[in-house]
Amino acid sequence: MYKLLLRPLLFCFDPEKVHYFTFSLIRNVSKIPGFSALFRNLYLVEDKSLEREVFGLKFKNPVGLAAGFDKNAVLYNELANFGFGFIEIGTVTPKGQVGNPKKRLFRLKDDKGIINRMGFNNEGLEIAISQLKKNKGKLIIGGNIGKNTDTKPEDYTKDYLECFNGLHPYVDYFVLNVSCPNVGSHAKLNDKDYLLELISTVQKANKTFETQKPILLKIAPDLNDQQLDEIVDIIFETSLDGVIASNTSIDRTGLKASNERLTEIGNGGLSGQPIKEKSTRVIKYLSEKSNKSFPIIGVGGIHSAEDALEKLEAGADLVQVYTGFIYEGPRLIKNINKALLKKAN
């Protein structure tokens, strides 16, 4: 129904406007008695064999929603009804910010991809906290955190620390987003010495809480082998809890979209099917290089159950969808979980 009727209609309109319309639609429909139960009956797959224990947390199933979809933690309770095992909110910054100028979100229909340069638009830490206080405990929530665009380089770590301390009581794990191509001073965020400083500072803050939360690093799909070796070294050196591979790509190689169309769109991070092989390669490299010493969440180009299984076979412990959810609809989560059940049996 989604791919035949709803998606063709939604894809006629501006992607960002459709995003907010869809949010309102899901939220309002979920308020109608019986509809949340209907969604669960349609999409939720529950079975003990789907459960995964990763970085000390027990996931109902290994299929999550990546950060960027529910930036301000306003819809995670309703989205839980579509069968996700976990949802990552954010990216959250200390202060609310409007992000980059519009138009900043573009579909590449022939490629089943999306290019965005949103620029960490979100309503800020306090709004996210107020929304997370409404958590009904349906599933695991991750907190993806970043810096404000106007923050000076010497204060980057303060931004991450403020979000970490503020969200700590309300999320189950954290993701340090240092690989988004749509924020300023991208180079410093990927500098090894700075990453060691950032991770160390956040880990010290983690130890001040009675219950410590897992901390993960989200990395780009465009890293070469030497850079990936550095990531492995950083994780070993800091005993970080895991990695999310991967964020969006700045590479435009092999796209069906014309050069004219890509020039018209301009810069931004590419997600969806075009980065599937890139992210899988990163997962496989990290898994093999580290002898599977740390958990990996695989994300990038998952549009089918086969795509998800490929990520898991490459070494991922969990997977996340984003662009695939937009193109394929909520049945994608059900299809992945059913394929996992079939494989287990």
C-alpha positions in Angstrom: 0.0 0.0 0.0 2.8 2.5 0.9 4.9 1.9 -2.2 1.8 1.7 -4.6 -0.3 4.5 -3.2 1.2 6.7 -0.5 4.8 7.0 -1.7 4.0 8.2 -5.3 1.8 10.9 -3.8 4.3 12.0 -1.1 7.1 12.1 -3.6 5.3 14.8 -5.7 6.1 17.3 -3.0 9.1 18.9 -1.4 11.0 16.3 0.7 11.3 18.4 3.8 7.7 19.5 3.8 6.7 15.9 3.3 8.9 14.9 6.3 7.0 17.2 8.6 3.6 16.3 7.1 4.3 12.6 7.6 5.3 13.3 11.2 2.0 15.1 11.9 0.1 12.3 10.1 1.7 9.5 12.2 1.2 11.4 15.4 -2.4 12.3 14.8 -3.4 8.9 13.4 -1.8 7.2 16.4 -4.1 9.3 18.7 -7.1 7.6 17.2 -8.2 4.7 19.4 -7.1 1.4 18.0 -4.6 2.7 15.4 -1.5 2.1 17.4 -2.6 -1.5 18.0 -3.3 -1.8 14.2 0.2 -0.7 13.4 1.7 -3.2 15.8 -0.4 -6.0 14.4 0.7 -5.0 10.8 4.4 -4.5 11.4 5.6 -5.8 14.8 7.5 -9.1 14.8 8.2 -10.5 18.3 10.3 -13.6 18.9 13.0 -14.4 21.5 15.3 -15.4 18.7 15.3 -11.8 17.4 16.7 -10.5 20.7 20.3 -9.2 20.7 22.5 -8.2 23.7 24.9 -5.6 22.5 27.2 -3.3 24.6 25.3 -4.4 27.7 21.8 -3.6 26.4 19.1 -6.0 25.4 17.4 -5.2 22.1 14.0 -6.7 21.2 15.3 -7.0 17.6 18.4 -5.8 15.7 16.6 -3.3 13.4 16.8 0.4 14.4 15.9 3.8 13.1 19.0 6.0 12.4 19.4 9.5 13.7 18.1 12.4 11.6 14.6 11.1 11.3 13.3 12.0 14.8 15.7 14.8 15.6 13.8 16.3 18.5 12.5 13.1 20.1 8.9 13.9 19.3 7.7 10.7 17.6 9.7 7.8 19.0 6.8 6.3 21.0 4.6 6.2 17.9 7.5 5.0 15.6 8.0 2.1 18.1 4.7 0.7 16.7 6.3 0.0 13.3 8.5 -2.8 14.7 11.8 -1.1 15.4 14.1 -2.6 18.0 15.6 0.8 18.9 15.4 4.4 17.8 18.2 6.9 17.7 17.1 10.5 18.3 19.1 13.7 17.3 21.5 14.9 16.3 20.9 17.1 19.4 23.0 20.3 20.0 23.0 22.3 23.2 21.1 25.3 21.6 18.4 25.0 19.1 19.4 26.0 15.6 17.7 26.4 12.2 20.4 24.6 10.2 21.4 25.4 6.7 19.3 27.5 4.3 16.5 25.8 2.4 16.3 24.0 0.0 18.5 21.4 1.7 16.9 18.0 1.2 16.8 16.3 -2.2 15.6 12.9 -3.6 17.5 11.0 -6.2 14.6 8.7 -7.2 16.5 6.7 -9.9 19.3 6.0 -7.4 17.0 5.4 -4.4 19.0 8.0 -2.6 18.8 11.2 -0.7 21.2 14.2 -0.5 20.9 16.4 2.5 22.7 19.4 4.0 20.3 20.0 6.9 23.1 21.3 9.2 22.0 19.8 12.5 18.7 21.6 12.6 17.0 20.8 15.9 15.2 22.5 18.8 18.1 22.0 21.2 18.9 20.0 24.3 16.1 21.3 26.7 13.3 20.4 24.2 14.8 17.0 23.6 14.9 16.3 27.4 11.2 17.5 27.7 10.2 15.1 25.0 12.2 12.2 26.4 10.5 12.5 29.7 7.4 11.2 27.9 9.2 7.9 27.1 6.7 5.0 27.6 9.6 2.5 27.6 8.6 0.6 24.5 12.2 0.2 23.2 15.8 1.3 23.5 16.6 5.0 22.7 19.9 6.2 21.5 21.1 9.8 21.8 23.0 11.2 18.9 24.9 14.4 20.0 26.8 17.1 18.2 28.1 20.7 18.4 26.3 24.0 17.5 27.4 25.5 14.2 28.5 28.8 15.8 30.6 27.1 18.5 34.2 28.1 18.5 36.7 25.2 17.9 38.1 25.5 21.5 34.5 24.9 22.8 33.5 21.9 20.7 34.0 19.4 23.6 31.9 21.6 25.9 29.0 21.3 23.5 29.3 17.5 23.4 29.7 17.4 27.2 26.6 19.5 27.8 24.4 17.3 25.6 25.9 14.1 27.2 25.2 15.3 30.8 21.8 16.6 29.9 20.6 13.5 28.1 22.3 10.9 30.3 19.2 10.1 32.4 16.9 9.7 29.4 18.7 7.7 26.7 20.2 4.2 26.8 23.3 4.8 24.7 25.2 7.7 23.1 26.6 8.4 19.7 29.3 11.1 19.1 28.5 12.5 15.7 31.8 13.7 14.4 31.4 12.6 10.7 28.5 14.6 9.4 29.7 16.5 6.2 27.1 19.3 6.7 28.7 21.0 9.7 31.6 23.4 10.0 35.2 22.4 10.9 34.7 18.9 9.7 38.5 18.4 9.7 39.0 19.0 13.4 36.2 16.6 14.3 38.1 13.8 12.4 41.5 14.6 13.8 42.8 11.6 15.8 44.2 13.7 18.7 40.9 15.7 19.0 38.9 12.5 18.9 41.0 11.1 21.7 40.4 14.2 23.8 36.7 14.3 23.1 36.2 10.6 23.9 38.3 10.8 27.0 36.4 13.8 28.4 33.0 12.2 27.7 34.1 9.0 29.3 35.2 10.8 32.4 31.8 12.4 32.6 30.1 9.0 32.2 31.9 7.7 35.3 30.3 10.4 37.4 26.9 8.8 36.9 25.7 5.8 39.0 24.8 4.0 35.8 27.2 4.4 32.9 25.9 4.5 29.3 27.5 3.0 26.2 29.3 5.5 24.0 29.7 4.9 20.2 31.4 6.8 17.4 29.7 7.5 14.1 32.1 7.4 11.2 32.0 8.3 7.5 31.8 5.8 4.7 34.5 7.6 2.7 37.4 6.7 5.0 40.4 5.0 3.5 42.1 2.0 5.0 44.7 4.1 6.9 41.9 6.2 8.4 40.0 3.1 9.4 43.1 1.7 11.0 43.2 4.9 13.1 39.6 4.4 14.1 40.4 0.9 15.3 43.4 2.3 17.2 41.2 4.9 18.8 38.7 2.3 19.9 41.3 0.1 21.4 43.1 3.0 23.1 39.9 4.5 24.7 37.9 1.2 25.1 35.0 2.9 23.3 31.8 0.8 23.3 31.3 0.6 19.5 31.0 2.2 16.1 28.2 3.2 13.8 29.2 2.6 10.2 28.3 4.7 8.5 27.2 8.3 8.1 26.4 10.0 4.7 28.9 10.2 1.9 30.3 13.2 -0.1 31.2 10.9 -3.0 29.0 11.1 -6.1 30.6 8.3 -8.1 28.4 6.0 -10.1 25.1 7.9 -9.6 22.4 7.6 -12.3 21.4 11.3 -11.6 22.8 13.6 -14.3 25.7 15.9 -13.6 23.3 18.8 -14.2 21.0 17.6 -11.5 23.9 17.1 -9.1 25.3 20.5 -9.8 21.8 22.0 -9.2 21.6 20.2 -5.8 25.1 21.2 -4.7 26.9 19.9 -1.7 25.5 17.6 1.0 25.6 14.1 2.4 24.5 11.2 0.2 22.5 8.4 1.8 20.5 5.3 0.5 21.3 2.7 -2.0 24.3 4.5 -3.6 26.4 4.1 -0.4 25.4 0.5 0.4 28.6 -1.1 -0.8 30.8 1.7 0.8 29.2 1.2 4.3 29.4 -2.6 4.0 33.1 -2.4 3.1 33.7 -0.3 6.1 31.9 -2.7 8.4 33.8 -5.7 7.0 37.1 -3.9 7.3 36.6 -2.8 10.9 35.2 -6.2 11.9 38.2 -8.2 10.4 40.9 -5.7 11.3 39.8 -5.7 15.0 39.0 -9.4 15.1 35.4 -8.4 15.9 36.6 -6.8 19.2 33.8 -4.2 19.4 30.2 -3.9 18.3 29.3 -2.3 15.0 25.9 -0.8 14.0 25.6 -1.1 10.2 23.7 1.6 8.4 23.7 2.8 4.7 21.7 1.6 1.8 19.5 -0.9 3.5 16.4 -1.1 1.3 15.6 -4.9 1.7 16.0 -7.8 4.0 18.9 -9.0 1.9 20.7 -5.7 2.3 20.3 -6.0 6.1 21.6 -9.6 6.1 24.5 -8.5 4.1 25.5 -5.9 6.7 25.1 -8.5 9.5 27.2 -11.0 7.6 29.9 -8.4 7.1 30.2 -8.0 10.8 27.5 -5.7 12.0 25.8 -6.6 15.3 22.8 -4.3 14.7 21.5 -2.4 11.7 19.7 0.9 11.2 17.5 2.2 8.4 16.7 5.8 7.3 16.5 6.4 3.6 15.3 2.8 3.1 12.5 3.5 5.5 11.5 6.5 3.4 11.6 4.6 0.1 10.3 1.2 1.2 8.0 2.1 4.1 7.4 0.4 7.5 7.1 -3.1 5.9 10.9 -3.0 5.5 11.4 -3.5 9.2 9.0 -6.4 9.3 10.6 -8.0 6.2 14.1 -7.8 7.8 12.9 -9.3 11.1 11.0 -12.1 9.3 14.1 -12.9 7.2 16.2 -13.1 10.4 13.6 -15.5 11.9 13.7 -17.7 8.8 17.5 -17.8 8.9 17.5 -18.6 12.7 15.1 -21.5 12.1 
